[in-house]
Amino acid sequence: MSGACGNARLIGKPGELAFYMATAQPLEQPPVVLAPAGKANVVLLGAGFAGLEAAKKLAGQADVHLTIIDRRNYHLFQPLLYQVATAGLDSSSIAAPIRAQFERAPNVEVHLADVDAIDADRKIIQSGPRRVAFDYLIVATGATHNYFGHPEWEAYAPGLKTLEQAVEIRRRILVAFERAENEPDEALRTAYLTFVIVGGGPTGVELAGAIADIGRTVLTRDFRRIDPASARVLLCQSPPRILPQFEDRLAAKAARALAQLGVEVMTSTRVQHVDADGVVTNGTRIAAKTVLWAAGVTSSALGKQLGVTVDHAGRVPVSPDLSLPGHPNVFVVGDLARVELPSGGLAPGLAAVAMQEGRTAAHNILASVRGRERNPFHYHDKGMLATIGKHRAVAQLKHVRMCGYIAWWLWLFVHLLFLVGVRNRIRVFRDWSWSYLFSKRGSRLITSCEWRLEA
């Protein structure tokens, strides 16, 4: 009987036999309240740049209990992911355990879990079988890559948002050179030595420059049958210029710097198809065994569950104080938030912006708990940086524009400064120094055997 009924339970009056079948809606379990009595129950989803900054501001506050929920147990410094992908850094150098950041904050607890749904009206989130209640919620679940209606392209052109993707890209790059070394067919060997990067934003530019640098300085003496310097690196950008976030003059200098590295910058070039053998751009097929995606992002799917209309990129419109319209206890920050600036336009999707939003959301929660007035979000433009291989970078700061050697050193300093953890800063500085002095990359390991199984 029990096998037929599944999760059946006995209902009805005593003496009556009736069953509630598992196909019906089960009774809801009461939500779990993780905060001690007398403390504001704050739940934070995601410990990226915005989430971590919010958590740091709430840590140690006696009237608040903070619960961090993330699907990974570490904070990732995404701006340096491309260096993991191009064998410049080890993956552990740009990640820091979340728990370690709050080991001295007794009012903070961390849960490794996925979030399946958010009920803003009832102040409940669904995480697997568990329902978690909140008084205040910060949603900082970030963004993922946008394949513009072609999710099947991801298998052939991975993006660069996670450590797993970075390690996979590194594997593909290194395996491409290894296979070219063993390939007798000239056309196929050329395809293995052709790398296509789709998207000319900072990530695409940095990837293209690093791959070109690998072939021309790092691998030059490692192979006997191929010349790694002959590798062809193509950067495909649909708009008429790369780095659209930067001024025209800086973007043009970045394009010239890439050309000096041997990168073919293809602007006004729309990718129409991607498969295992390459890409089709503007009606022309390019044979390439390694295609990488850096063409755009779409926000986390959780944003669509908040009961508001999201924009074309999946971003959630927020009030000036970063709260969800109609739900002053729910805050949306980081890449998931659509923040309209008083000066016009939207807050850009930069790490510095996300950190400012995280701090503002945390401040406003504390203000609400303590009966004070909230502050609207004010964006302080700290500028943008992008590096193009060794000794080359562009910097667009508030009152300063620069490129070349000085901008490159500034890029190094800023990224070291914002890395989480002294240990990580020391390791990254050590690896960068080694690479600078000897043109060597210490993380050139193919740790997966999947390459043996590929066609």
N, C-alpha and C positions, 0 to 999 in steps of 0.2 A: 504493500500500500504506500509506504513512504517513498519507495523508489519511483512510483508513478506520479506522486504529487510533488516531488522536489522539495522545496522549502515550504511545505505545507504547515499550517498551524491549526489547532483545534479551536473552533469558535462556536458560539451559540449558547443556549441555556443548558444547565446541567442535565445530563441524560440524553441530550440530542447529539447526534453525530453529524458534523458538518466540517468541511475543509475549505480553507482559503488557498486557492491554487497559486503557485509561484508566478503564473502568467499575469496575475493581477498586481497592482501597485503595492509594494511592501510598505509597512508602517514606517514613517520617518523616525529615525533615532534623534534624540535631542542633540543640538550642536554642542561641541566641546568648547568650553570657555577656558582659554589657556592663561589668562591673567589672574593673579590673586585679587581677592576682594579689595575694593578701595582704590585700585589702580586703573587708569585708562587702558583698555585692551586694544593695542595697535598691532595690525598684521601688515607685513611688508612682503610683497610678491616680487622677487627678483633682486639679486645683489650685484647688479652691474654698477656703472658709474653713478647713476642717479640713486639707486637703492642703497648703495654703500654709504654715500654721503648722508642720506636721510638717517640711516641707522646710526652713524657716528654721532649725529646731533642728538638723537634720542637716547643713546646709551648713557647709563648713569643717572638718568632723570628719575627721581624718587617717585613721582606720581604717574609714571608711565611704565607699562610692561610691553615689550616689543617681541613679536614672533616673526622671524624671517623664514620664508618658505622659498626654496630654490630647487630646481631640478638637478643642479650640480653643487658640489660641496666647496666650490672655490669661486673667488672673484677673478675675472679674466681681464687683463689689460689688452683690449682689442687692438689698439693702434700698432702694437708690435707683433700681431699675429703673422703678418707677411714675412717677418724675419724667421719665425718658426717654419713657415712654409718654404722658405728658400734656404734652409739649413744654417741660418746665421745664429739662432738661439735655440736652446733646449726648451721644450714646452713648459717645464716646471719653473723656468726663470720668469715667466710672465703671468703666473697664476699664484694665488695665495689662498689658503684655506679660510673660509668664512668664519668658522668657529674661532680660529686663532686671533681674529681681529677683535673679538669681544670676550676673551677669556677673563678679563677683569671687570666685565659689566654684568652683574648678577641679574639685571632686569631685562637681559636679552637672551632669547633662546633661538636655536636654529633647527630647522627641520628639512631634511632632504626628501622632497616630494614633488609631484606634479600637481598642478591646479587644473581641475576639469571645468569648473563653472563658478560664476560669481552671481550672487543674488543681492544686488545693492539695496533693494527695498527691505529685505528681511535681515540684512547685515550678516550674511552667511556666505562662506565659500565652500565649494565641494572639492576635496582632495582625496581621490580614490574613494574608499568606503567611508571616510571620515568627513563630517561636516564641522567646520570651524567657525565660531562666532567672532565678530569684531565690533568694536566701537568706532574705530577709525581704520581705514584701509588705504595703503599706498600701492598702486599698481605700477610696477616698473619692469615690465617683462620684455621690453626692447623690441627688436625687429629681426626679420630674417630676409633672405634674398628674394627678390621679385623676378620671376622668369616670364612675366608679361603674358600669361595665359599658356605657357608651355612648360609645365612642371616636369615633363619627361626629359627636358634638356639637362636637368640637374645631374643625372647619372653620367653624362658625358662632360659636363662643365661645372664642377663643384664650385660653390662660393666659399667665402672666407669669413665666417662668423664664429666658429668654435675651434677648440683645440683639435678635435677629431678631424675637422675639415683641413686644418693646417697640416697635420701629420699626413693626411691622405694626399694633399697637394705636393708635399715634399716627396712622398713616395713616387708620385707620377712623374715629377721632374727628374729625379735621379734615375728612375727606371728607363725613362726615355733615352738618356745618354747611354745607359748600359745596353739597351736593345739596339741602338744605332751602332754601337761598337761591334755587335755580333751579326748585323744584318748585311747580307751580300747584295741585296737588291738596292740599287741606287735610289730609285724613286721612294721606296719605303723608308730607306735610311734618312732621306731628306724630310719625310713626314715626321719621323721621330725627332728630328732636330728642329722642328717648327713648333713654336709656342704661340698660341693666340690668347690674348687677354681681352675680354669683352667688357668695356666700360672704362672711361678715361677720367674717373674721379681720383681722389688721393690714393685709394687702395689699388686701383688699376695701374696708376703711374708708378707707385712704389713697387708693385709686383714686377712690372715690366723692366724697370731699372735694375732690380735685384737679380732677375733671371739673366739679363744681359751681362751683368757683372760676374755672375757665376761662370758663364762660358768663357769670358775673356780674361779673367784673372785667377779664378779658383781652380778650375779643372784643366787648365792648359797643358799640364805635364802628366795628367793622370791616365790618358788614353793613348793607344798606339795606332789604331786603325781609323780614327776620326779626329777631326780638329774641332773641339768644343767651341772655339771662337767663331766657327762658321754657323753656329746655331742662329736661326732666324726667329726674331721676337716681333710680333705684330700686336699693336695696341689699337683696337677698334672702338671708335667713339661715334655714336649716332649724331650728337650735336656737332656744330661746325668747329668746335675747339675743345681741347682737353681742359680739365680743372675749371669747370664753369663757375665754381664758387669763388675763384680768384679773379683779380683784375686781368684784363686782356694782356697787358704788358708782361705780367708774371707768367701767365699761361703760355705765352709765346716763348718766353725764355725756358720754361720747362720743356716745351716741345723740342727746342733746339738742343737742350741738354740730353734728352732721350735720343735724339738723332745722332749725337756724338758718341753715345754708347752703342749705336747700331740698331736701336729700336725703330721699327717702321711705324710711324704714327699715322693712322688712317682715320681722319675725321670725316664727318658726313657719311659714315659707313654704317649701314643698318644690318644687323645679323638677322637673317631670315630662317636659318635652319642650323641645327647642331646635331651631329651624330658621332659615332665612334671614329670616323675617318676624317673629321674636320668640321668646317663651317661653310655656309653659303652667305656671302655678303654682297648686297647690291646685285644679285644675280650671278655672282662668280664664286665658284667653289675654291676653297683653300684647303689643301691637304695638310692636316696637322693631327698628331696623335695626342697632343696635350692642349686642351682648351680650358681656360679658367674664367669664372664669372665674377664680375665686379660692376654690374651695370645698374643696380638699383636695389632698393629694399622695400619691404612691406611690413607693416607693424604686426605685432603679436595678435593672434586670433582671439585672445581674451578680450580685446577691446570691443569686439562686436557683441559681447555679452553684457555690456554695461548699460544697455537700453537707450543709447543715443546713436545718431547717424554718423558713421565715420566717413572720412574723406577718401579720395581715390587711392591713397597709400595706406589706408587702414588706421590712420591716426584719429584719436579721440579728441573732439573739441573740448576745451576746458575753460573755466571761468578765470578771471584775472588772478585769483589766488591759487590757481592750479587744481581747484576742486571740480568734481563732475557737476554740471548744471543739474539742479534739483536734488543733489545729494552732497551737501556740504561736508559730510564725513568721509567721502571717498576722493582720493587724490590720484591723478594720473600724471606721471613724469617720464622724462627721458624720450626715447625714440617713439614711444607709444602716444605721446601727447602732441596735439596740434595747438601750439601756443601762438596767438596773434599778438604781435608787438604793437605798442602805442604808436610807434613811428611808421607802422605799416609793414607788411610782410610777415613771415613766420620765423620763429626762432629756429636756427639751423640745427641739424642733427649732429652735433659735435659733443665730444666728451665733456668739454668745459661747460657747455650749456646744460647738459644732463646733471652735472654736479651742482650747478647753481639751482636748478629746479628741485633736486633732492633736498638741499638745505632749506629752500623756501617752504616746501611741503611740511618738513619736520617742524620748522618754526611755527607754521600756522596751526599744526596739531597742538603743540605746546600752548600756543596762545588761546586756543579754544578750551583746552583742559583747564587753564588758569583764569578764564574769563576775560581775556584781553582781546584787543582788536587784531584781526589778521592783516598781513601785508600782501599787497599784490606782487606778482613776480616782476622783477626788474632785471633785464638782460644786460650784463656787462660784457661787451665784446672784447675778448682777449686775443682775437686774431686767429689765424690759421697757418699751419705749417705742412709742407709735404717734401719728402726727400726723394731724390732721383739718383740712386746709386751713391758711391763714395765721393765725398767732397762736393756734392751737388744737392741743393735744396732751394725751395722758395719759401719766403716768410711774408705774410700779409698781416701786420700788426695794426694797432689802432692808428698810430701816426707814422709808422715806419714800413717801408717796403724794401726788401732786400732779396738777393739770390746769390747762389754760389757758395763759397767756402764758409763765410761767416754765418749764413743762414743754416748751413749744415751743422756747424757746431752748436748753434742755438737749438736746432731740432734735437740733437743728442742730449743737451742739458735739460730741456723741458721734459723729454720722455723719461729720463732718469729721475727727475724730481718727482714726477707724478706716479711712478711705479709704487705699488703697495709692498712694503716690507724692505728692511735694510738688507736682508740676505739677497733678495732678488736684485736690488740695485748693485750690490757688489758683484754678483755673478754676471749681470748684463754688462757692467763696465769692464770686467775682465775679458769677456768674450769679444766685446767690441774692440778692445785694445789689441787683442791677439789678431783679429781680422784686419785691423788697420795696419799693423806692423808687418804682418806676414801674408796678407791676402789669403787667409785660410778660414774655412768654416768648419767648426768642430762637430756639428750635428748632422753630418752627411751619412746617416744610417738608414738603411731600408729594413725596417723592423717587421714588415708583413711579408708573408710568403704568397700573397694573392697574385703577385706578378707572374708566378709560375703558371697560373691557371688561365691567364688572359689569352684571348685568341691572337 
